[in-house]
């Protein structure tokens, strides 16, 4: 398999809120990132998403990481790969998404 990554990925387990259509309805899911770069993110959720699905993501950098207050990364993107696996009897879904746009928000207004 050829590695096509053009930017460095960082292994980070961050809380992520995913908003996008799930089962033909808009839904909000929570999960954890596994790695992140300036152009993409790989995260785990409990619900299946489809390749091509457009997403709104909010990732939370805790104060311990930023050295101050929580920082929120709001992003829009698109699912490019979905991997399903079982973990302790539960089905988990690993999702690779391309980030098309993102902004960094340094205050509590990010969760509104």
C-alpha distances in whole Angstrom, upper triangle without the diagonal:
4,7,9,12,15,17,18,17,20,20,24,25,27,29,28,30,29,31,30,31,30,32,33,35,34,34,33,31,30,27,26,23,20,19,20,20,22,20,19,19,18,21,22,25,27,27,25,24,22,20,22,24,26,27,29,28,30,29,32,32,35,37,36,33,35,38,40,40,37,35,34,31,31,28,27,24,22,20,16,15,17,16,19,20,24,25,29,30,29,26,24,21,19,18,16,19,19,22,24,27,29,32,33,36,38,41,42,42,38,39,41
4,6,9,12,15,15,16,19,20,23,25,27,29,28,30,29,31,30,31,31,33,34,35,35,34,33,31,31,28,26,23,20,19,19,18,20,18,17,18,18,21,23,26,29,28,26,25,23,20,21,24,25,26,28,27,30,28,31,31,34,37,36,32,34,37,39,39,36,34,32,29,30,27,26,23,21,20,16,15,18,18,22,23,26,28,31,32,31,28,26,23,20,19,16,18,18,21,23,26,27,30,31,35,37,40,41,41,37,38,41
4,6,9,11,12,12,15,17,20,22,24,26,25,28,26,28,28,29,30,32,33,34,33,32,31,29,28,25,23,20,18,15,16,14,16,15,14,15,15,19,21,24,27,27,25,23,23,20,21,23,24,24,26,25,27,25,28,27,30,33,32,29,30,33,35,35,33,30,29,26,27,24,24,21,19,18,15,15,17,17,21,22,26,27,30,31,30,27,24,22,18,17,14,16,15,18,20,23,24,27,28,31,33,36,37,38,34,35,38
4,6,9,11,12,16,17,20,23,24,26,25,27,25,27,26,28,28,31,31,33,31,31,30,28,28,25,23,20,18,16,15,13,14,12,12,14,15,19,21,24,27,27,25,23,21,18,19,21,22,22,24,23,25,24,27,27,30,33,32,28,30,33,35,35,32,29,28,24,25,22,21,18,17,16,13,14,17,18,22,24,27,28,32,33,31,28,25,22,19,17,13,14,13,15,17,20,21,24,26,29,32,35,36,36,32,33,36
4,6,7,8,12,14,17,20,21,23,22,24,23,25,25,27,28,30,31,32,30,30,28,27,26,23,21,17,16,13,12,10,11,9,10,12,13,17,20,23,26,26,24,22,22,19,19,21,21,21,22,21,22,21,24,23,27,29,28,25,26,29,31,31,28,26,24,21,22,19,19,16,16,16,13,14,17,18,22,23,27,27,31,32,30,28,24,21,18,16,12,13,11,13,15,18,18,21,23,26,28,31,33,33,29,31,33
4,7,9,13,16,18,21,22,25,23,25,24,26,26,29,30,32,33,34,32,31,30,28,28,25,23,19,18,14,13,10,10,9,10,13,15,19,22,25,29,29,27,25,24,21,21,22,22,22,23,21,23,22,24,23,27,29,28,25,25,28,30,30,28,25,24,21,21,19,19,17,17,18,16,17,20,22,25,27,30,31,34,36,33,31,27,24,21,19,15,14,12,13,15,17,18,20,21,25,27,30,32,32,29,31,33
4,6,10,13,15,18,19,22,21,23,23,25,25,28,29,32,33,33,31,30,28,27,25,23,21,17,16,12,10,7,7,7,9,11,14,17,21,24,27,28,26,24,24,22,21,23,22,21,21,19,20,19,21,20,23,25,25,21,21,25,27,27,25,22,21,18,19,17,18,16,17,18,16,18,20,22,25,26,29,30,33,35,32,30,26,24,20,18,14,14,12,12,14,15,15,18,18,22,24,27,29,29,26,28,31
4,7,10,12,16,17,20,20,23,23,25,26,29,30,33,34,34,32,30,28,26,25,22,19,15,14,10,9,6,8,9,10,11,13,16,20,23,27,27,27,25,25,23,23,24,23,22,22,20,20,18,20,18,21,23,22,19,19,22,25,25,23,21,20,18,19,18,19,18,19,19,18,19,21,21,24,25,28,28,31,33,31,29,25,23,19,18,15,15,14,14,16,17,17,19,19,22,23,27,28,29,26,28,31
4,7,9,12,14,17,17,20,20,23,24,27,27,30,31,31,29,27,25,23,21,18,15,12,10,6,5,5,8,9,8,8,10,13,16,19,23,24,23,22,23,21,21,22,21,20,20,17,18,15,17,16,19,21,20,17,18,21,23,24,21,19,18,16,18,16,18,16,17,17,16,16,18,18,21,22,25,24,27,29,27,25,22,20,16,15,12,13,12,13,16,17,16,18,18,21,22,25,27,27,24,25,29
4,6,10,11,15,15,19,19,23,24,27,27,31,32,32,29,27,25,22,20,17,14,10,9,5,5,6,10,12,10,9,10,12,15,19,22,24,24,23,24,23,24,24,23,21,20,17,17,14,15,13,16,18,17,13,15,18,20,21,19,17,17,15,17,17,19,18,19,19,19,18,19,19,22,22,24,23,26,28,26,25,21,20,16,16,14,15,15,15,18,18,17,18,17,20,20,23,25,26,23,24,27
4,7,10,13,14,18,19,22,24,27,26,30,31,31,29,26,24,21,18,15,11,8,6,4,7,9,13,14,12,10,9,11,13,17,20,22,22,22,24,23,24,24,23,21,21,17,17,14,14,13,15,18,16,13,16,18,21,21,19,17,17,16,18,18,20,19,20,19,19,18,18,18,20,19,21,20,23,25,23,22,18,17,14,15,14,15,16,16,20,20,19,20,19,21,22,24,25,26,23,24,27
4,6,10,11,15,16,20,22,25,25,28,30,29,27,24,21,18,16,12,9,6,6,5,7,10,13,15,13,10,10,10,12,15,18,21,21,21,23,23,24,23,22,20,19,15,14,11,11,10,11,14,13,10,13,16,18,18,15,14,14,13,16,16,19,18,20,19,20,19,19,19,20,20,21,20,22,24,22,21,18,17,14,15,14,15,16,16,20,19,17,18,16,18,19,21,21,23,20,21,24
4,7,9,13,15,19,21,24,23,26,28,27,25,22,19,16,13,10,6,5,5,7,9,13,16,17,14,11,10,9,10,12,16,18,19,20,22,22,24,22,22,19,18,14,13,10,10,10,11,14,13,11,14,17,18,18,15,14,14,14,16,17,19,19,20,19,20,19,18,18,18,18,19,17,19,22,19,19,15,15,13,14,14,16,18,17,21,21,18,19,17,19,19,21,20,22,19,19,23
4,6,10,12,16,19,22,22,25,27,25,23,20,16,14,11,8,5,5,8,9,9,13,15,16,14,11,11,9,10,12,15,18,19,19,22,22,23,21,20,17,16,12,10,7,6,7,8,12,12,10,12,15,16,15,12,11,11,11,13,14,17,17,19,18,20,20,19,19,20,20,21,19,21,23,20,20,16,16,14,14,15,15,17,16,19,19,16,16,15,15,16,17,17,19,16,15,19
4,7,10,13,16,19,19,23,24,22,20,17,13,11,7,6,5,7,10,12,12,15,17,18,15,12,12,9,10,10,13,15,18,18,21,22,22,20,19,16,14,10,8,6,6,8,9,13,14,13,14,17,17,15,12,12,10,11,12,14,16,17,18,18,20,20,19,19,19,20,20,19,20,22,19,19,15,15,14,14,15,16,18,17,20,19,16,16,15,15,16,16,15,17,14,13,16
4,6,10,13,16,16,20,21,19,16,14,10,8,6,5,5,6,10,12,11,14,16,16,13,10,11,8,9,9,12,13,15,15,18,18,19,17,15,12,10,7,6,4,7,10,12,15,17,15,16,20,19,17,13,12,10,9,10,11,13,13,15,15,17,17,16,18,18,19,20,19,21,23,19,18,15,14,13,12,13,13,15,14,17,16,14,15,14,14,16,16,15,16,13,12,15
4,7,10,13,13,17,18,16,13,10,7,6,5,7,8,10,14,15,14,17,18,18,15,13,13,10,11,10,12,12,14,14,17,18,18,15,14,10,8,6,5,7,9,12,14,18,19,18,19,22,21,18,15,14,11,10,9,10,12,13,14,14,18,18,17,19,19,20,21,21,23,23,20,18,16,14,14,13,15,14,16,14,17,16,14,15,15,15,17,17,15,15,12,10,13
4,6,10,10,14,15,13,10,8,6,5,6,8,10,11,14,15,15,17,17,17,14,12,12,10,10,9,11,11,12,10,13,15,14,11,10,7,6,5,7,9,12,15,18,21,23,21,22,25,25,22,18,17,13,12,10,10,10,10,11,11,15,15,14,16,17,19,21,21,23,23,19,18,15,13,13,11,13,11,13,13,15,15,14,15,16,17,19,19,18,17,14,12,14
4,7,9,12,12,10,7,6,5,6,9,11,14,15,18,19,18,19,19,18,16,15,15,13,14,12,13,12,13,11,13,15,14,10,9,6,5,6,9,12,14,18,20,24,26,24,25,28,27,24,20,19,15,14,11,10,9,11,11,12,16,17,16,19,19,21,23,23,26,25,22,20,17,15,15,13,15,13,15,14,15,15,14,16,17,18,20,20,19,17,14,12,13
4,6,10,9,8,5,6,7,8,11,13,16,16,19,20,19,21,21,19,16,15,16,14,15,12,14,11,11,9,10,12,11,7,6,5,6,9,12,15,18,21,24,27,29,27,28,31,30,27,24,22,18,16,14,12,10,10,10,10,14,15,15,18,18,21,23,24,26,26,22,19,17,15,15,13,14,12,14,14,15,15,16,18,20,21,24,24,22,21,17,16,17
4,7,6,5,4,6,9,10,14,16,18,19,22,23,22,24,24,22,19,18,18,17,16,14,14,11,10,8,9,12,11,7,8,8,10,12,15,18,21,25,27,31,32,31,31,35,34,31,27,26,22,20,17,16,13,13,12,12,15,16,15,18,18,21,23,24,27,25,22,19,18,15,16,14,16,14,17,17,17,19,19,22,24,24,27,27,25,24,21,19,19
4,5,5,6,6,9,9,13,14,18,19,21,23,23,25,25,23,20,19,18,16,15,12,11,8,8,6,8,12,12,9,11,10,13,14,17,19,22,25,27,31,32,31,32,35,35,32,28,27,23,22,19,18,16,15,13,12,15,15,14,16,15,18,20,21,24,22,18,16,15,13,15,13,16,15,18,19,20,21,22,24,26,26,29,29,27,26,23,21,21
4,6,8,9,12,12,16,17,21,22,24,26,26,28,29,26,24,22,21,19,17,14,13,9,9,8,9,13,14,11,13,14,16,18,21,23,26,29,31,35,36,35,36,39,39,36,32,31,27,26,23,22,19,18,16,15,18,17,15,17,16,19,20,22,24,22,19,16,16,15,17,16,19,18,21,22,23,25,25,28,30,30,33,32,30,29,26,24,25
4,7,9,13,14,18,20,23,24,26,27,27,29,29,27,24,23,22,21,20,17,16,13,12,10,11,14,13,11,12,13,16,18,21,24,27,30,32,36,37,36,37,40,39,36,33,31,27,26,23,21,19,18,16,15,18,19,17,20,19,22,24,26,28,26,23,20,20,18,20,18,20,19,21,22,22,24,25,27,29,30,33,32,30,29,26,24,24
4,6,10,12,16,18,22,23,26,27,27,28,29,27,24,23,23,21,20,17,16,13,13,12,13,16,15,12,13,13,14,16,19,22,25,28,30,33,35,34,35,38,37,34,30,29,25,24,21,20,18,18,17,16,20,20,19,21,21,23,25,26,28,26,23,21,20,18,20,18,21,19,22,22,22,23,24,26,27,27,30,30,27,26,23,21,21
4,7,10,14,16,20,21,24,25,24,26,26,24,22,21,21,19,18,15,15,13,13,12,13,16,15,11,11,10,11,13,15,19,21,25,27,30,32,31,31,35,33,30,27,25,22,20,17,17,15,15,15,15,19,20,18,21,21,24,25,26,28,27,23,21,20,18,19,17,19,18,19,19,20,20,20,22,24,24,27,26,24,22,19,17,17
4,6,10,13,17,18,21,23,22,25,25,24,21,19,19,16,16,12,12,10,12,11,13,16,16,12,12,10,11,12,14,16,19,22,24,28,29,28,29,32,31,28,24,23,20,19,17,16,15,15,15,15,19,19,17,20,19,21,22,23,25,24,20,18,17,16,17,16,18,17,19,19,20,20,20,22,23,23,25,24,22,21,18,16,16
4,7,10,14,15,19,20,20,22,23,22,19,17,17,14,14,11,11,10,12,12,15,17,17,14,13,10,9,10,11,13,15,19,20,24,26,25,26,29,27,24,21,20,16,16,14,14,14,15,15,15,19,19,17,19,19,21,22,22,24,23,19,18,16,15,16,15,17,16,18,18,19,19,18,19,20,20,22,21,19,18,15,13,14
4,7,10,13,16,18,18,21,22,21,18,15,15,11,10,7,8,8,10,10,14,16,17,14,14,11,11,10,11,12,14,18,19,23,24,23,24,27,27,24,20,19,16,16,15,15,15,15,15,14,18,17,15,17,16,18,18,18,20,20,16,15,13,12,13,12,15,15,18,17,20,20,19,20,20,20,22,22,20,20,17,14,16
4,7,10,13,16,16,19,21,21,17,14,13,10,9,6,8,9,12,13,16,18,19,16,16,13,12,10,10,10,11,15,16,19,21,20,21,24,24,21,17,17,14,15,14,15,15,16,17,16,19,18,16,17,16,17,18,17,19,19,15,15,12,12,12,12,15,15,18,18,20,20,18,19,19,19,20,20,18,19,16,13,16
4,7,10,12,14,17,19,19,16,12,11,7,5,5,7,10,12,13,16,17,19,17,17,13,13,10,10,10,11,14,15,19,19,18,20,23,23,21,17,17,15,15,15,15,16,16,16,15,17,16,14,14,14,15,15,14,16,17,14,13,10,10,10,10,13,14,17,17,20,20,18,20,19,20,21,21,20,21,17,16,19
4,6,9,11,15,17,17,14,10,9,6,5,7,10,13,14,15,18,19,20,18,18,15,15,11,11,9,10,12,13,17,17,15,18,21,21,20,16,16,14,14,15,15,16,16,17,15,17,16,15,15,15,15,16,14,17,18,15,15,11,11,10,10,12,13,16,16,19,19,18,19,18,19,20,21,20,21,18,17,20
4,6,7,11,14,14,11,7,6,4,6,9,13,14,15,15,18,18,19,18,17,14,14,11,11,8,10,11,13,17,17,15,17,20,21,20,16,15,13,12,14,13,15,14,15,14,15,15,14,14,15,16,17,16,19,21,18,16,13,12,9,9,10,11,13,13,17,17,16,17,16,18,19,21,20,22,18,18,21
4,7,11,14,14,11,8,6,5,7,11,14,16,17,16,19,18,20,19,19,17,17,14,14,12,13,13,15,19,18,16,18,21,23,22,19,18,17,15,17,16,18,16,17,15,16,14,14,13,15,14,16,15,18,20,18,16,13,12,9,10,10,12,14,15,19,19,18,20,19,21,22,24,24,25,22,22,25
4,7,11,11,9,6,5,7,10,14,17,19,19,18,20,18,20,19,19,17,17,14,14,12,13,13,16,19,18,15,17,20,22,22,19,17,16,14,16,15,16,15,16,15,15,14,15,15,17,17,20,19,22,24,21,20,16,14,11,11,9,11,12,13,16,17,16,18,17,20,21,23,24,25,21,22,25
4,7,8,6,4,6,9,12,15,19,20,20,18,20,18,19,18,18,15,15,12,13,10,12,12,15,18,18,14,16,19,21,20,17,15,14,11,13,12,14,13,14,14,14,15,16,17,19,20,23,22,25,27,24,22,18,16,13,12,10,10,10,10,13,14,12,14,14,17,19,21,22,23,19,20,23
4,5,5,6,9,12,16,18,22,23,22,20,21,19,19,19,18,16,16,14,14,12,14,14,17,20,20,16,17,20,22,21,19,16,15,12,14,12,14,13,14,15,15,16,18,19,22,23,26,25,29,30,28,26,22,19,16,14,11,11,10,9,12,12,11,13,14,17,19,22,23,24,20,22,25
4,6,8,12,14,18,21,24,25,24,22,22,20,19,19,17,16,15,14,14,13,15,15,18,20,21,17,17,21,22,21,19,16,14,11,12,10,12,12,14,15,16,17,20,21,24,26,29,29,32,33,30,28,24,22,19,16,13,11,9,7,10,9,9,11,12,15,18,21,22,22,19,21,24
4,7,11,14,17,20,23,23,22,19,19,17,16,16,15,14,14,13,15,14,17,17,21,23,24,20,20,24,25,24,22,18,16,13,13,10,11,9,11,12,12,14,17,19,22,25,28,28,31,32,30,27,23,20,17,14,11,9,6,5,7,9,9,12,14,18,20,23,24,24,21,22,25
4,7,10,14,16,20,19,18,16,16,14,14,14,13,12,13,11,13,12,15,16,20,23,23,20,20,24,25,24,21,18,16,12,13,10,10,8,9,10,10,11,14,16,19,21,24,24,28,29,26,23,20,17,13,10,7,6,4,5,8,10,10,13,15,18,21,23,24,24,20,21,24
4,6,10,13,16,17,16,14,15,14,14,14,13,12,12,10,11,10,13,14,17,21,21,18,19,23,24,22,19,17,15,12,12,10,11,9,10,10,10,11,12,14,16,18,21,21,24,25,22,20,16,14,10,8,6,5,7,7,11,12,12,14,15,18,20,22,23,23,19,20,22
4,7,10,14,15,14,13,14,13,15,14,15,13,14,12,13,12,15,16,18,22,22,19,21,24,25,24,21,19,17,15,15,13,14,12,12,10,10,9,10,10,13,14,17,17,21,22,19,17,13,10,7,6,4,6,9,10,14,16,15,18,18,21,23,25,25,25,21,21,24
4,7,10,12,12,11,14,14,16,14,15,12,13,11,12,10,13,15,17,21,21,18,20,24,25,23,20,18,16,14,15,13,14,13,13,11,12,11,10,10,12,13,15,15,18,19,16,14,10,8,6,5,7,8,12,12,16,17,16,18,19,20,22,23,23,24,20,19,22
4,7,9,10,11,14,14,17,15,16,14,15,13,14,13,15,17,18,22,22,20,23,26,27,25,21,20,18,17,17,16,17,15,15,12,14,12,10,9,10,10,12,11,15,15,12,10,7,5,4,6,9,11,15,16,19,20,19,21,21,23,24,25,24,25,22,20,23
4,6,8,9,12,14,16,14,15,13,14,12,14,13,15,18,19,23,24,22,24,27,28,26,22,21,19,18,17,17,17,16,15,13,15,13,11,11,10,11,12,12,15,15,11,9,6,5,7,8,11,13,16,17,20,21,20,22,22,23,25,25,24,24,21,19,22
4,7,10,13,16,18,16,17,15,17,15,17,17,19,21,22,26,26,26,28,31,31,28,25,24,22,21,21,20,20,19,18,15,17,15,12,12,10,10,10,11,13,12,8,7,5,6,9,10,14,16,19,21,23,24,24,26,26,26,28,28,26,27,24,21,24
4,7,10,13,15,13,15,14,15,15,17,18,20,23,24,28,29,28,30,33,33,30,26,26,23,22,20,19,19,17,16,13,16,14,11,11,10,12,12,14,16,15,11,8,7,6,10,10,14,15,18,20,22,23,23,25,26,27,29,29,27,27,24,22,23
4,7,10,12,11,13,13,15,15,18,19,22,25,27,30,31,29,31,34,35,32,28,27,24,23,21,19,18,16,14,11,13,11,8,9,8,11,13,15,17,16,13,9,8,6,9,9,12,13,17,19,21,23,23,26,27,28,30,31,29,29,26,24,25
4,7,9,7,10,10,13,13,16,18,21,24,26,30,31,29,30,34,34,31,28,26,23,21,19,17,15,13,10,8,10,9,7,10,10,13,16,18,21,20,16,13,11,8,9,8,10,11,14,16,18,20,20,23,25,26,29,29,28,27,24,23,24
4,6,6,9,11,14,15,19,20,24,26,29,33,33,31,33,36,36,34,30,28,25,23,21,18,16,13,10,7,8,8,7,10,11,15,18,20,23,22,19,15,14,11,11,9,11,11,13,16,17,20,21,24,26,28,31,32,31,30,26,25,26
4,6,9,11,15,16,19,20,24,26,29,33,34,31,32,36,36,34,31,28,25,22,20,17,15,11,8,5,5,6,7,10,12,16,19,22,25,24,21,18,16,12,12,9,9,9,11,14,15,18,20,24,26,28,31,32,31,30,27,26,28
4,6,9,13,15,19,20,24,26,30,33,34,31,32,36,36,34,30,28,24,21,19,16,13,9,6,5,6,8,10,14,16,20,23,25,28,28,24,21,19,15,14,11,11,9,10,12,13,16,18,22,24,26,30,31,30,29,26,25,26
4,6,10,12,16,18,22,25,28,31,32,30,31,34,34,32,28,26,22,19,17,14,11,8,6,5,8,10,11,14,16,20,22,24,27,26,23,20,18,14,14,11,11,9,11,12,13,15,17,20,23,24,28,28,28,26,23,22,23
4,7,10,14,16,20,23,26,29,31,28,28,32,32,29,26,23,19,17,14,11,7,6,4,7,10,12,13,17,19,22,25,26,29,29,25,22,20,16,16,12,12,9,10,10,10,12,14,17,20,21,25,25,25,23,20,19,20
4,6,10,13,16,19,22,25,27,25,25,29,28,26,22,20,16,13,11,8,6,5,6,7,11,13,14,17,18,21,24,25,28,27,24,21,18,15,14,11,11,9,10,9,10,11,12,14,17,18,21,22,21,20,16,16,17
4,7,10,13,17,20,23,25,23,22,26,25,22,19,17,13,11,7,6,5,7,9,11,14,16,16,19,21,23,25,26,29,29,25,23,20,17,16,13,14,11,11,10,10,10,10,12,14,15,18,18,18,16,13,12,14
4,6,10,13,16,19,21,19,19,23,22,20,16,14,10,8,6,5,6,8,10,11,15,16,16,18,20,22,24,24,26,27,23,21,18,16,15,12,12,10,11,9,11,10,9,11,12,13,16,16,16,15,11,11,13
4,7,10,13,16,18,16,16,19,19,16,12,10,7,6,5,6,9,11,14,15,18,19,19,21,22,24,25,25,27,28,24,23,19,18,17,15,15,13,14,12,13,12,9,10,10,10,13,13,12,12,8,8,11
4,7,10,13,15,13,13,17,16,14,10,8,6,5,7,8,11,13,15,16,18,19,19,20,22,23,24,23,25,27,23,22,19,17,16,14,15,13,14,12,15,13,10,11,10,10,12,13,13,14,10,10,14
4,6,9,11,10,10,13,13,11,7,6,5,6,9,11,15,17,19,20,22,23,22,23,24,25,26,24,26,28,25,24,21,20,18,18,18,17,18,16,18,16,13,12,10,10,10,11,11,13,10,10,14
4,7,8,6,7,10,10,9,6,5,6,8,11,14,17,19,21,22,24,24,24,25,26,26,27,26,27,30,27,26,23,22,20,19,19,19,19,17,19,18,14,13,10,10,10,11,12,14,12,13,17
4,5,5,7,9,9,7,5,7,9,11,14,17,21,22,25,25,27,27,27,27,28,28,28,26,27,30,27,27,24,24,22,22,22,22,23,21,23,21,18,16,13,12,11,12,12,15,13,14,18
4,5,5,6,5,5,5,7,11,13,17,20,23,25,28,28,31,31,30,31,32,31,32,29,31,33,31,31,28,28,26,26,26,25,26,23,26,23,20,18,14,13,11,11,12,16,15,16,19
4,6,5,7,8,8,10,13,16,19,22,25,27,29,29,31,31,30,30,31,31,31,28,29,32,30,30,27,27,26,26,26,26,27,25,27,25,22,20,17,16,14,15,16,19,18,19,22
4,6,8,9,8,9,12,13,17,19,23,24,26,27,28,28,28,28,29,29,30,28,29,32,30,30,26,26,24,24,23,23,23,21,24,22,19,18,14,15,13,15,16,19,17,19,22
4,5,7,7,7,11,12,16,18,22,24,27,28,29,30,30,31,32,32,33,31,33,35,32,32,29,28,26,25,25,24,24,21,24,21,18,16,12,12,10,12,14,17,16,18,21
4,7,9,10,14,16,20,22,26,28,31,31,33,33,33,34,35,35,36,33,35,37,35,35,32,31,29,29,28,28,28,25,27,25,21,19,15,15,12,14,16,19,18,20,23
4,7,9,13,15,19,22,25,28,31,32,34,34,34,35,36,36,37,34,36,38,36,36,32,32,30,30,29,28,28,26,27,25,21,18,14,13,10,11,13,16,16,18,21
4,6,10,13,16,19,23,26,29,30,32,33,33,33,34,34,35,33,34,36,34,34,30,30,29,28,28,27,27,24,26,23,19,16,13,11,7,8,9,13,13,14,17
4,7,10,13,16,20,22,25,26,29,29,29,30,31,31,32,30,31,33,30,30,27,26,25,24,24,23,24,21,23,20,16,14,11,9,7,7,8,11,10,11,15
4,7,10,13,17,19,22,24,26,27,27,28,30,30,32,30,32,34,31,30,27,26,24,23,22,21,21,18,19,17,13,10,7,6,5,7,8,10,9,11,14
4,6,10,13,16,19,20,23,24,24,26,27,28,30,28,31,32,29,28,24,23,21,20,20,18,18,15,17,14,10,8,6,5,6,8,8,9,6,8,12
4,6,10,13,16,17,20,21,22,24,26,27,29,28,30,32,28,27,23,22,20,18,17,15,14,11,13,10,7,6,5,6,9,11,12,12,8,10,13
4,7,10,14,16,19,20,21,23,25,27,29,28,31,32,28,27,23,21,20,17,16,14,13,10,11,8,5,5,6,7,11,12,12,11,8,10,12
4,7,10,13,15,17,19,21,23,25,28,28,31,31,28,26,22,20,18,15,14,11,10,7,7,6,4,6,9,11,14,16,16,15,11,13,15
4,7,10,13,16,17,20,22,25,28,28,31,31,28,25,22,19,18,14,13,9,8,6,6,5,6,9,12,14,18,19,19,18,14,15,16
4,7,9,12,14,17,20,23,26,26,30,30,26,24,20,17,15,12,10,6,5,4,5,7,9,12,15,17,21,22,22,21,17,18,20
4,6,9,11,15,17,21,24,25,29,28,25,22,19,15,14,10,9,5,5,7,8,10,12,16,19,21,24,26,26,24,21,21,22
4,6,8,11,14,17,20,22,25,25,22,19,16,12,11,7,6,4,7,9,11,14,15,19,21,23,26,28,27,26,23,22,24
4,7,10,14,17,21,22,26,26,23,20,17,13,11,8,6,5,7,10,12,15,17,21,23,26,29,30,30,29,26,26,28
4,7,10,13,17,19,23,23,20,16,14,10,8,6,5,7,10,13,15,18,20,23,25,27,30,32,31,31,27,27,29
4,7,10,14,16,19,19,16,13,10,7,6,5,6,9,12,15,18,20,21,25,26,28,31,32,31,31,27,26,29
4,7,10,13,16,16,14,11,8,6,5,6,9,12,15,18,21,23,24,27,28,30,32,33,33,33,29,28,31
4,7,10,13,13,11,7,6,5,6,9,12,15,18,21,24,26,26,29,30,32,34,35,33,34,30,29,31
4,7,10,10,8,6,5,6,8,11,14,17,21,23,27,29,28,31,31,33,35,35,34,35,32,30,33
4,7,6,6,4,6,9,11,14,17,21,24,26,30,31,31,33,33,34,36,36,35,36,33,31,34
4,5,5,6,7,10,12,15,18,22,25,27,30,32,31,33,32,33,34,35,33,35,32,30,33
4,6,8,10,13,15,19,22,25,29,30,34,35,34,35,35,36,36,37,35,36,34,31,34
4,7,9,13,16,19,23,25,29,31,34,35,35,37,36,37,38,38,36,37,34,32,35
4,6,10,13,16,20,22,26,28,31,32,31,33,33,34,35,35,33,34,31,29,31
4,7,10,13,17,19,23,25,28,30,29,31,32,32,34,34,33,33,30,28,30
4,7,10,13,16,20,22,25,26,26,28,28,29,31,31,30,30,27,25,28
4,6,10,13,16,18,21,23,23,25,26,27,29,30,29,29,26,24,27
4,7,10,14,16,19,21,21,23,24,26,28,29,28,29,25,24,27
4,6,10,12,15,17,18,21,22,24,26,27,27,27,23,22,25
4,7,10,13,15,16,19,20,23,25,27,27,27,23,23,26
4,6,9,12,13,16,18,20,23,25,25,25,21,21,23
4,6,9,11,15,17,20,23,25,25,25,21,22,24
4,6,7,11,13,16,19,22,22,21,18,19,21
4,7,11,14,17,20,22,23,22,18,20,21
4,7,11,13,17,19,20,19,15,18,19
4,7,10,13,15,17,16,12,15,16
4,6,10,12,14,13,10,13,15
4,7,9,12,11,9,12,14
4,6,8,8,6,10,12
4,7,8,8,11,13
4,5,6,9,11
4,5,6,8
4,6,6
4,6
4
